């Protein structure tokens, strides 16, 4: 059994932080529909950003659909 020095509790992003993360990952304004998604983490945004490398999205709505 492993013992860790720190105990972390990670939570999902708030709607405001999700919007900031969206703008940082995708270099475009976050659409209002992003606020309706619950449980988003930075990892979710990173996965979609990697998916967009070979096949770019047409607009922010398409990115939200992938999330």
N, C-alpha and C positions, 0 to 999 in steps of 0.2 A: 504494500500500500504506500502511496506517495503522500507526502505532506507538503503543503505549500505555505509559504510565508504570508501571502496576501489572499484575502478572500474578495472576489469581485462579484458585483451584481450588475449585469449589463441589461439595459432596457432599450426598447425601441425608440426611435427618434420622435420628438414632438413634431407637429405639423410645421412649425416655424423652422426648426432645425433641418427637417426633411427638405424644405424648400431651399434653404441655403446649401445643403449638400447637393441637391439636384443641380443648382446653378454652378457649383464648383465642378461636378463630374461632367456635365454636358455643355457648359458654356452657353447656356440659354436660360431665359426666365422660366421659372417653374409655373406650370399651368395650375389653375384653381382646382382642377380635378385631382391633383396630387394629395390634397388635404383629406380626401375621402379614403385614402389607403391607410390602413392601420398596420402596425407591426413592422414598419420598414426599418432596416438597419443599414449602416454604411456598406456592409457586404452585399446587400441586395443591389444597391446602386452600382457597385464595382462589377458585379457579374454582368449586368446589362451593358455597362460601358465596354466590357470586353466583347460581348456579343455584337456590339455595333461596329467594331473594327472592320470586319469583312463585309458587313452589310449595313451601311448607315441608315438611320431613321430619317423620314421625311420631315417630321415635326415633333414637337414636345408631346403631343397626344399619343403618338405611336410609342414613344419611350414609356409613358405612363402605362400603356396597355401591356408592355413587356414586364413591367414591375408587378 
